[in-house]
Amino acid sequence: MIDERDREAGVVDYPGGRVGARDGSTVSPHPVSPPPLAVEFHGVTLGYDRIAAVENASLTLRQGAFAGIVGPSGAGKTTLLRAMLGGVPRVQGRVCVLGQEVRPGRPGPGIGYVPQLQTVDWNFPVTVDEVVLLGRAMHSGPWPWPRRTDRREVSRVLDRLGIGSLGRRHIRELSGGQQQRVFLARALVAGPRILLLDEPTSGIDIKTRDEVLHLLSELNADGVTIVLTTHELNAVAAHLPEVICVNRAIIACGPPDEVFTPDVLLRTYGAEMQVVRQDGFLLVADAAPHGLRDLLHRHGADDPLHRHPLAGIGSREQGTGRQV
């Protein structure tokens, strides 16, 4: 209840508490509960046959999270996604999705998955509409053919993603960005609460990459939890609310500004990285080229064993000593 002095001070009640108290603070008589957990890994070791791909991983992501998994090739990024889908044959520990334990062969509930484009057979004779309809297979009832409601939902999702006019096109006739949207549509048509994407910006141009990230941001604003893998630290991961650094184990997890440090990146990639922060921007750079440059300078430009094959071309015209 706001008294007269509060009203004069501009205090306003809202569902989570009270804003604009007389001392300038926010009063929360009833603390707001954090969102429930979307993904949980509890001491998880994941493997194929007898080989462990990820060891002793513990992680929690809340519903509504937007997280990127980063790490070198072979670090276990895709394995973490597959574990949420029940696609890893050997699991020790507990993996839970939306409060339900996931076991091998049993995908977690409410999950949509977008694979790497490189894993798709683009010559398979299938149209855009047919690919997206596959995402409705679990919702189509006992009959093997799609219902009218399924086709309406496919059209709605394709329109939202800006490819509504491509439904009858063969998938191999599409551009890389259009192909990415088709498989995003296949995942979305089932109405997932969690969306997993494996390298969604790989092999597409900068404009298309930005469009894909913008679409994912809109979906996240609608309440969809998003987890993606990426190799692009600066173009993708640095702009996400949360990143997970992986190298056969979870090295660190949190906001990029906290997680992207030289120490964490060294433990993740096994190489020295430079982190630059300026005017609110974060940039990660490989320190190796700078060390290579210093090494070449130490050898000296006149050492024929270490001279670059193009050294001197364009600096002096041979036999004249004249700069060109």
N, C-alpha and C positions, 0 to 999 in steps of 0.2 A: 504494500500500500504506500503510495507516494504522499507525503505530507505537504503542507503549504510551502515550507522552506525549500523542500526538494523541487517542487514545481517551479518556484521562482529561480532556482539554480539550473533549471533545464534538465533535470533528471528524467530519464525515460526508461520504462520497464520493457524488457524483451524476454523471449522464452528462456534464454540461458542465464538471465540475471538482470542486472540494472546498470545502465550506462550513464555516466555523467554525475557521479556522486559529488557532494559538496567539496570534498578534498581532491577532486579530479580523478579519482580511481574508479575502477569498475568493480561493482559489488556483485558477487555471485553466491546468493544464499543457498542455491542448489547447484552444486558442481555439475558441469556438463560431462557426460560420459564420453570417452573416446569411441570412435567407430569400432565395431567388432573386427576380429581378425579375418583377413581373406586367405592368407597363406601362412603355413607354419612348417618349419623344418626343425626337428628336435634331435640333435646328435646323429644326423643322417649320413650314412656312407652309401654311395651309389656306384654300381659297377655292371660290367658286361662280362659274362663268363667269370673268370677269376681275377679280372683286372679292375681295380677301383678307379673310377673316373673322378669322383669327388669324395672327400673323407671328412667325417665328423662335422658336418655342416649344420649350423643352427641359425635360423632366420625367421623373422616375423614381418609380415606386411599387412597393414590395415586396409579395410575396404575403402576404396576411393584413392588408393595409392597410384602413383605413376612412376615406375622405377625402371632403370636400365641396368642390365648386367654387362659388365665389361671385363676384359681379360684377354690374354694371348690366345692364339689358336691352340686347341686341345686342352684348354683350361677347365672345361666342364660347363660352359655357359648353356649350351643346348641340352646337356644332360639334366640340368636343373629344371628346364622347361618340361622335358619329357617326364621327369619324376612327378610333376603336378598332373600330367596326363595319364599316369599309370603306365608309361611306356618304357620304364627301366626294369630289366628282369631281376636284378639283384638289389634289394633295398634293406639296409639295416637302420634301425631308428624309426621315427614316425614322421610321415608327411601328411599334413591335413590341409584341405581346401574347404573354405566356408564351414569350418567346424567338423568336417567329415574326413575320416582317415582314408587316404588313397593307397591302394595296393596294386602290385603289378597286374596289368590287364583290366584294371577298374579305374577309368578316368575320373578325375574329380568332378563334382557337380558344377553346372553353370559356367563351363569354360569354353571359350572359342579359341581356335588355334590357327595362326597364319604361318605356313612354312616358308623356308627360304625359296626364292624363285628358282634358284639353280637346281633344286631337287624335283622340279615339275617336268613331266614329259609334255612339251608343248605341241608335239605332233599327234597326241591322242585326239581322236575325232570327237570333240565335244565343244558345245557352244558356251557362251557366257551364262546364259540362263540355266543351262544344264549343270554347270559347275556350281552355281550359287544354290540351286535347288537341292544339291547334295547336303547342304547345311541344314535342310529341313527334314532330313530322313527320319530323325528320331521323333518328329512331331507330326508325321503324316498319317498316323493311324495304321490299321492293319493292312491297307491296300498298297500295292507296289507303285502306284502312280500318284502324282501330286494332286492335291485338292485345289480348288479355286482360291481358297484362302492362302495356300502356300504361294501360288503364283502372284497374288496381290502383294504379299509380303516381299517377295523377290523384287518386284517392280519398285516398291517403296524404297528398299535399301539401295538399289542401283541408282535411283533418282537422287537420293541423298548424297551418294558418292560421286555424282556427276557423270555417270556412265549409263544412264537409262536408255540411251539410243543404241547401245551396243549389244543388246540381249541376244540377237541372232548371229552375231559374229563368232567365227572360230577363234579360240584363245590365241593361236599362233599369229593371228593377224593384228594383234594389239601391240601397242608400245609397252615399254617396261613399266611405266607408271600406271597404265591402264590394267596391265596384268596384276600388278600389286593390289589395285583397288578391287579386282574381281575376287581375289582370295580373301581380302578383307571383308567383302560383302558376304562371302560364303560363311565366314565366322560370325558375322553380325546378324545374319538372317535368323539364327536360332535364339537371339535375345540373350547373349551371355552376360553374366555379371563380372567375369574376369576374362580379359583378352590377352593371350600370349602370342608374341610375334618374334620369329627368329630372323634376325638381320633384315628388318623391313626396309632399310634404306640402302641396302647393298645393291650395286649395279644399276642405280638410277641416277639421273642428273640432279643438279643442285635444286632447280626449280621444283621438280617432282618430289625430291626429298622434303623440301619445306612444306609442300602441299600435304604430303602424308603425315608429317608431324602435326600440322594444323588440324587435320581430321582427327588424329588421335587425341589431341588436346580437347577438341569439342566433345568427343566421346567420354573422356575422363570427366569433363565438366558435367556431363549427364549422369555421372555416378559409376561409370564402368572402371573397374580396377585394371590397370594396364601394366604388363611386365614385358619388356623387350630386351633382346640381346643386340649388341652393337660393337663394332670396332672403332667407331668414330667418336673419339673423346671430345673434341672441340665442337664439331658440327651438331652432335646429337646429345651425348651424355652430359656435357657441361650445362645444358639448358633444362635438364629434367629435375624434378623436385627431389629425386632420390636415386642414388647409384649404389650398385653392389659390385665390389671388386672381387674377382674370383681367380684363383690359380690352383685348381685341384682341392681347394678349400675356400671358405669365405674369408677373405682378408679383412674387409671393412664394409660397412654399410651406413649410409646417411646422406645428407645433402652434399652435392659436389664441392661446395666451398669448404666443407669440413673434411671430406674424404680424400679429395685430390691434393695430397701432400707428397713431397719427394720421397718420404719414407714409405708410405703406403704404395705408391706407384712402383717403387723399386721392388718391394715384396711381391707385387702383382705381376710385373712384366720382367723382372730380373735385369732391368736396365735403368740407368740413371735418366731421370726426367726432370725438366725444369718447369716450374709452375709460376706463371706471371699473373698478378692481380692488379688491375688498374681501372679506375672509373667504373667499378661494378662489374667488370668483365673478368673472366677467368680463361687463361690459355695454357694448355699443356704442350710442351715442346720436347722432342727427343734431344737429349744432350749429346748423343754420339756424333752427329755431324760436326759439332764444335770441337770435340776431341780429335776427330780425324783431321780437321783443318789444322789444328795445332801440331799434330804429328807430322803432317806434310811440310809445314813451315820449319819444323826442327830439322828435317832432313835436308832442307835447302833446295832452292830452285835450280842450282847448278849440278846437283847429283844426277847423273844420267840414269841411274837405276830407279829413281823415284820420280823422275820428271813425267808429268802428264803428257800423253801423246800429242795434245793440242797446245802445250805450253809454248808461248812465244808467237803463235800465229795471230796476226792482226796487231801485234805490238810494234814490230820493226820490219821493214822491208829488207829481205835478205841481201847482204852485200852492200847496202847503202848507208846503214845506220840511221835512216830517216824514219821518224814515227809516221805510221799510216793510220 
